[in-house]
């Protein structure tokens, strides 16, 4: 394979934390070869279209392999597809995508790849069972094992969702040129529809767990604010539940 799945998901030896096209022998070979540049009818500048096409075909195919995955591979063992909860894999795969897109210099290709990654992330999230306790439901009686189990499970879900959001905004959102697609996914699908209801459910739970939940929420809000996500005009209505709850709990 041109780009091994093990390398792109940061699972190979030696571990490559920030893989780029320059790390692969095939790219160096083709880049230094005498591929003939072709002048576009719309642009007077010479463009190395054969190399661009090769990068697109190979890189997109390699990325799709990571987003599709196989449970059992004779060479790679029991290897699943990309795990969006993993910071290491996200950092690795997004670095490779960034490297490929930097060679192509195409907004169209950037949007196409963003759509591929978004579809995978959305399917991944939809397949995860997120249990939300309704606010009108009562928590089990305090000082019982069941009470602690409910609270601990809710907080565990929050932390998983937080990792997902942080990975998206710190890597994919920026790699895809502040993609509105990724921003909407974080704010609506993850935060408004899943994260916030769990935080609100914990208001009826133990104070210790609720305080930790608010800390996770505040961390995410700070990440959003550092990137100006909540102030983007296209997201003002969508981000209203987040901004309202931030005001309620007095996020700094």
ZINORHU-V651373 format. One record per residue. N is the residue number from 1. RES is the residue in three letters. PHI is phi in radians with two decimals (NA if undefined). OMEGA is omega in radians with two decimals (NA if undefined). Layout:
n:res:phi:omega
N:RES:PHI:OMEGA
N:RES:PHI:OMEGA
This chain:
n:res:phi:omega
1:UNK:NA:3.13
2:UNK:-1.14:-3.12
3:UNK:-2.25:-3.05
4:UNK:-1.23:3.13
5:UNK:-1.04:3.13
6:UNK:-1.03:-3.13
7:UNK:-1.26:-3.08
8:UNK:-1.20:3.12
9:UNK:-1.72:3.05
10:UNK:1.06:-3.13
11:UNK:-1.98:-3.07
12:UNK:-1.45:3.07
13:UNK:-2.19:-0.06
14:UNK:-1.28:-3.07
15:UNK:-1.19:3.08
16:UNK:-1.93:-3.07
17:UNK:-1.38:-3.10
18:UNK:-2.31:-3.11
19:UNK:-1.15:3.08
20:UNK:-2.37:3.14
21:UNK:-1.03:-3.10
22:UNK:-1.14:3.13
23:UNK:-1.37:-3.04
24:UNK:-1.83:-3.07
25:UNK:-1.05:-3.08
26:UNK:-1.08:-3.12
27:UNK:-1.22:3.12
28:UNK:-1.05:3.14
29:UNK:-1.14:-3.12
30:UNK:-1.22:-3.13
31:UNK:-1.13:-3.13
32:UNK:-1.56:-3.14
33:UNK:-1.38:-3.08
34:UNK:-1.64:3.03
35:UNK:-1.17:-2.99
36:UNK:-1.42:3.07
37:UNK:-1.13:-3.13
38:UNK:-2.11:-3.14
39:UNK:-1.46:3.12
40:UNK:-1.39:3.11
41:UNK:-1.15:-3.11
42:UNK:-1.62:-3.06
43:UNK:-2.50:-3.13
44:UNK:-1.30:-3.11
45:UNK:-1.31:3.08
46:UNK:-1.32:3.13
47:UNK:-2.21:-3.14
48:UNK:-1.43:-3.04
49:UNK:-1.10:3.10
50:UNK:-1.02:3.13
51:UNK:-1.21:3.12
52:UNK:-1.05:-3.14
53:UNK:-1.13:3.13
54:UNK:-1.11:3.12
55:UNK:-1.04:-3.12
56:UNK:-1.07:-3.07
57:UNK:-1.13:-3.08
58:UNK:-1.23:-3.07
59:UNK:-1.18:-3.13
60:UNK:-1.11:3.12
61:UNK:-1.14:-3.14
62:UNK:-1.15:3.14
63:UNK:-1.16:3.11
64:UNK:-1.08:3.11
65:UNK:-1.08:3.12
66:UNK:-1.20:-3.11
67:UNK:-1.55:3.13
68:UNK:-1.81:3.03
69:UNK:1.31:3.04
70:UNK:-2.34:-3.08
71:UNK:-1.28:-3.08
72:UNK:-2.38:3.14
73:UNK:-2.23:-3.02
74:UNK:-1.09:-3.12
75:UNK:-1.76:-3.03
76:UNK:-1.88:3.10
77:UNK:1.25:-3.13
78:UNK:-1.46:-3.02
79:UNK:-2.11:3.10
80:UNK:-1.52:3.12
81:UNK:-1.39:-3.11
82:UNK:-0.93:3.12
83:UNK:-1.80:-3.11
84:UNK:-1.09:3.08
85:UNK:-1.35:-3.07
86:UNK:-1.52:3.10
87:UNK:-1.16:-3.10
88:UNK:-1.08:-3.14
89:UNK:-1.20:3.12
90:UNK:-1.11:3.12
91:UNK:-1.05:-3.10
92:UNK:-1.21:-3.08
93:UNK:-1.18:3.13
94:UNK:-1.18:3.09
95:UNK:-1.12:3.11
96:UNK:-1.15:3.11
97:UNK:-1.06:3.14
98:UNK:-1.06:3.13
99:UNK:-1.10:-3.14
100:UNK:-1.13:-3.12
101:UNK:-1.18:3.13
102:UNK:-1.18:3.11
103:UNK:-1.46:-3.06
104:UNK:-1.53:3.12
105:UNK:0.90:-3.08
106:UNK:-2.34:3.09
107:UNK:-1.11:3.13
108:UNK:-1.09:3.14
109:UNK:-1.20:3.10
110:UNK:-1.07:3.13
111:UNK:-1.15:-3.14
112:UNK:-1.13:3.14
113:UNK:-1.22:3.09
114:UNK:-1.06:3.14
115:UNK:-1.15:3.12
116:UNK:-1.11:-3.13
117:UNK:-1.16:3.14
118:UNK:-1.05:-3.13
119:UNK:-1.02:3.13
120:UNK:-1.17:-3.13
121:UNK:-1.08:-3.13
122:UNK:-1.14:3.10
123:UNK:-1.09:3.13
124:UNK:-1.04:-3.11
125:UNK:-1.19:-3.11
126:UNK:-1.12:-3.12
127:UNK:-1.45:3.13
128:UNK:-1.58:3.12
129:UNK:-1.41:3.09
130:UNK:-1.90:-3.10
131:UNK:-1.55:3.11
132:UNK:-2.06:3.10
133:UNK:-1.41:-3.13
134:UNK:-1.10:-3.08
135:UNK:-1.09:-3.13
136:UNK:-1.33:3.08
137:UNK:-1.40:3.14
138:UNK:-1.57:3.00
139:UNK:-1.18:3.05
140:UNK:-1.03:-3.11
141:UNK:-1.02:-3.11
142:UNK:-1.05:3.10
143:UNK:1.08:3.04
144:UNK:-2.15:3.12
145:UNK:-1.11:-3.13
146:UNK:-1.14:3.12
147:UNK:-1.06:3.13
148:UNK:-1.15:-3.12
149:UNK:-1.13:3.10
150:UNK:-1.04:-3.08
151:UNK:-1.12:-3.13
152:UNK:-1.10:3.14
153:UNK:-1.12:3.12
154:UNK:-1.07:-3.13
155:UNK:-1.15:3.09
156:UNK:-1.08:3.09
157:UNK:-1.10:3.13
158:UNK:-1.04:-3.09
159:UNK:-1.19:3.05
160:UNK:-1.13:3.14
161:UNK:-1.14:3.10
162:UNK:-1.09:3.12
163:UNK:-1.05:3.12
164:UNK:-1.09:-3.12
165:UNK:-1.09:-3.12
166:UNK:-1.09:3.11
167:UNK:-1.11:-3.11
168:UNK:-1.21:-3.05
169:UNK:-1.26:-3.11
170:UNK:-1.47:-3.09
171:UNK:-2.19:-3.02
172:UNK:-1.10:-3.14
173:UNK:-1.01:-3.12
174:UNK:-1.39:3.13
175:UNK:-1.04:-3.11
176:UNK:-1.63:3.00
177:UNK:1.02:3.14
178:UNK:0.96:-3.09
179:UNK:-1.01:3.10
180:UNK:-1.18:3.11
181:UNK:-1.09:3.13
182:UNK:-1.19:3.14
183:UNK:-1.11:3.13
184:UNK:-1.13:3.13
185:UNK:-1.07:3.14
186:UNK:-1.13:-3.01
187:UNK:-1.26:-3.09
188:UNK:-1.56:-3.00
189:UNK:-1.14:-3.09
190:UNK:-1.58:-3.01
191:UNK:-1.31:-3.02
192:UNK:-1.23:-3.04
193:UNK:-1.56:-3.06
194:UNK:-2.24:-3.03
195:UNK:-1.14:-3.07
196:UNK:-1.06:3.11
197:UNK:-1.03:3.12
198:UNK:-1.23:3.10
199:UNK:-1.06:-3.13
200:UNK:-1.14:3.10
201:UNK:-1.13:-3.13
202:UNK:-1.25:3.06
203:UNK:-1.05:3.14
204:UNK:-1.58:-3.11
205:UNK:-1.68:-3.13
206:UNK:-1.12:-3.12
207:UNK:-1.04:-3.12
208:UNK:-1.04:-3.12
209:UNK:-1.26:3.13
210:UNK:-1.12:3.11
211:UNK:-1.11:3.10
212:UNK:-1.17:3.11
213:UNK:-1.12:3.11
214:UNK:-1.13:3.10
215:UNK:-1.12:3.10
216:UNK:-1.13:3.12
217:UNK:-1.10:-3.14
218:UNK:-1.13:3.11
219:UNK:-1.06:3.13
220:UNK:-1.15:3.12
221:UNK:-1.03:3.12
222:UNK:-1.13:3.08
223:UNK:-1.13:3.11
224:UNK:-1.05:-3.10
225:UNK:-1.15:3.14
226:UNK:-1.13:3.14
227:UNK:-1.78:-3.14
228:UNK:1.25:-3.07
229:UNK:-1.13:-3.06
230:UNK:-1.26:-3.13
231:UNK:-1.80:3.10
232:UNK:-1.15:-3.05
233:UNK:-0.99:-3.10
234:UNK:-1.21:-3.05
235:UNK:-1.98:-3.04
236:UNK:-1.04:-3.14
237:UNK:-1.24:-3.10
238:UNK:-1.11:-3.09
239:UNK:-1.55:-3.10
240:UNK:-0.98:3.12
241:UNK:-1.04:3.14
242:UNK:-1.20:-3.12
243:UNK:-1.16:3.13
244:UNK:-1.16:-3.13
245:UNK:-1.24:3.08
246:UNK:-1.08:3.10
247:UNK:-1.18:-3.11
248:UNK:-1.14:-3.11
249:UNK:-1.65:3.08
250:UNK:0.96:3.08
251:UNK:-1.14:-3.09
252:UNK:-1.34:NA
